[in-house]
Protein backbone atom coordinates (compact mmCIF):
# COMPACT_ATOMS: atom_id res chain seq x y z
CA UNK A 1 0.00 0.00 0.00
CA UNK A 2 1.36 3.40 -0.90
CA UNK A 3 0.33 7.01 -1.14
CA UNK A 4 -0.60 8.09 -4.66
CA UNK A 5 2.24 9.97 -6.32
CA UNK A 6 0.19 13.08 -7.08
CA UNK A 7 -0.84 13.59 -3.44
CA UNK A 8 0.99 16.52 -1.86
CA UNK A 9 1.64 16.40 1.89
CA UNK A 10 3.13 19.21 3.95
CA UNK A 11 5.05 18.70 7.19
CA UNK A 12 2.19 20.35 9.06
CA UNK A 13 -0.33 17.74 7.90
CA UNK A 14 -1.97 19.58 5.02
CA UNK A 15 -2.89 17.11 2.25
CA UNK A 16 -3.76 18.22 -1.27
CA UNK A 17 -5.10 16.06 -4.09
CA UNK A 18 -4.49 18.08 -7.29
CA UNK A 19 -6.64 15.90 -9.54
CA UNK A 20 -9.79 16.90 -7.67
CA UNK A 21 -8.69 20.06 -5.86
CA UNK A 22 -9.65 18.53 -2.53
CA UNK A 23 -7.61 19.29 0.56
CA UNK A 24 -7.49 17.67 3.98
CA UNK A 25 -5.81 18.29 7.30
CA UNK A 26 -4.50 15.50 9.49
CA UNK A 27 -3.13 15.50 13.01
CA UNK A 28 0.64 15.17 13.63
CA UNK A 29 0.55 11.37 13.86
CA UNK A 30 -1.50 11.21 10.67
CA UNK A 31 1.12 13.42 8.99
CA UNK A 32 3.83 11.09 10.26
CA UNK A 33 2.02 8.06 8.81
CA UNK A 34 1.65 9.85 5.47
CA UNK A 35 5.36 10.67 5.39
CA UNK A 36 6.22 7.04 6.16
CA UNK A 37 3.93 5.91 3.34
CA UNK A 38 5.66 8.37 0.99
CA UNK A 39 8.96 6.77 1.99
CA UNK A 40 7.60 3.42 0.83
CA UNK A 41 7.23 1.92 4.30
CA UNK A 42 4.91 -1.05 4.66
CA UNK A 43 2.13 -1.12 7.25
CA UNK A 44 4.08 -3.35 9.67
CA UNK A 45 7.13 -1.07 9.43
CA UNK A 46 4.95 1.95 10.21
CA UNK A 47 3.40 0.12 13.15
CA UNK A 48 6.84 -0.80 14.51
CA UNK A 49 8.13 2.77 14.21
CA UNK A 50 5.09 4.23 15.96
CA UNK A 51 5.27 1.59 18.70
CA UNK A 52 8.91 2.47 19.39
CA UNK A 53 8.15 6.20 19.42
CA UNK A 54 4.86 6.38 21.34
CA UNK A 55 3.61 4.90 24.58
CA UNK A 56 0.75 2.77 23.31
CA UNK A 57 0.08 -0.93 23.04
CA UNK A 58 0.62 -2.60 19.64
CA UNK A 59 -3.06 -3.50 19.21
CA UNK A 60 -4.14 0.12 19.60
CA UNK A 61 -1.48 1.32 17.17
CA UNK A 62 -2.44 -1.34 14.61
CA UNK A 63 -6.15 -0.47 14.89
CA UNK A 64 -5.47 3.25 14.57
CA UNK A 65 -3.27 2.70 11.50
CA UNK A 66 -5.92 0.43 9.93
CA UNK A 67 -8.65 3.03 10.57
CA UNK A 68 -6.46 5.80 9.13
CA UNK A 69 -5.63 3.74 6.02
CA UNK A 70 -9.34 2.99 5.50
CA UNK A 71 -10.01 6.73 5.60
CA UNK A 72 -7.20 7.36 3.08
CA UNK A 73 -8.64 4.66 0.83
CA UNK A 74 -12.13 6.18 1.11
CA UNK A 75 -10.76 9.49 -0.22
CA UNK A 76 -8.69 7.71 -2.91
CA UNK A 77 -5.37 8.90 -1.51
CA UNK A 78 -3.68 5.48 -1.54
CA UNK A 79 -3.26 2.76 -4.12
C-alpha positions in Angstrom: 0.0 0.0 0.0 1.4 3.4 -0.9 0.3 7.0 -1.1 -0.6 8.1 -4.7 2.2 10.0 -6.3 0.2 13.1 -7.1 -0.8 13.6 -3.4 1.0 16.5 -1.9 1.6 16.4 1.9 3.1 19.2 4.0 5.1 18.7 7.2 2.2 20.3 9.1 -0.3 17.7 7.9 -2.0 19.6 5.0 -2.9 17.1 2.2 -3.8 18.2 -1.3 -5.1 16.1 -4.1 -4.5 18.1 -7.3 -6.6 15.9 -9.5 -9.8 16.9 -7.7 -8.7 20.1 -5.9 -9.6 18.5 -2.5 -7.6 19.3 0.6 -7.5 17.7 4.0 -5.8 18.3 7.3 -4.5 15.5 9.5 -3.1 15.5 13.0 0.6 15.2 13.6 0.5 11.4 13.9 -1.5 11.2 10.7 1.1 13.4 9.0 3.8 11.1 10.3 2.0 8.1 8.8 1.6 9.9 5.5 5.4 10.7 5.4 6.2 7.0 6.2 3.9 5.9 3.3 5.7 8.4 1.0 9.0 6.8 2.0 7.6 3.4 0.8 7.2 1.9 4.3 4.9 -1.1 4.7 2.1 -1.1 7.3 4.1 -3.3 9.7 7.1 -1.1 9.4 4.9 1.9 10.2 3.4 0.1 13.2 6.8 -0.8 14.5 8.1 2.8 14.2 5.1 4.2 16.0 5.3 1.6 18.7 8.9 2.5 19.4 8.2 6.2 19.4 4.9 6.4 21.3 3.6 4.9 24.6 0.7 2.8 23.3 0.1 -0.9 23.0 0.6 -2.6 19.6 -3.1 -3.5 19.2 -4.1 0.1 19.6 -1.5 1.3 17.2 -2.4 -1.3 14.6 -6.1 -0.5 14.9 -5.5 3.3 14.6 -3.3 2.7 11.5 -5.9 0.4 9.9 -8.6 3.0 10.6 -6.5 5.8 9.1 -5.6 3.7 6.0 -9.3 3.0 5.5 -10.0 6.7 5.6 -7.2 7.4 3.1 -8.6 4.7 0.8 -12.1 6.2 1.1 -10.8 9.5 -0.2 -8.7 7.7 -2.9 -5.4 8.9 -1.5 -3.7 5.5 -1.5 -3.3 2.8 -4.1 
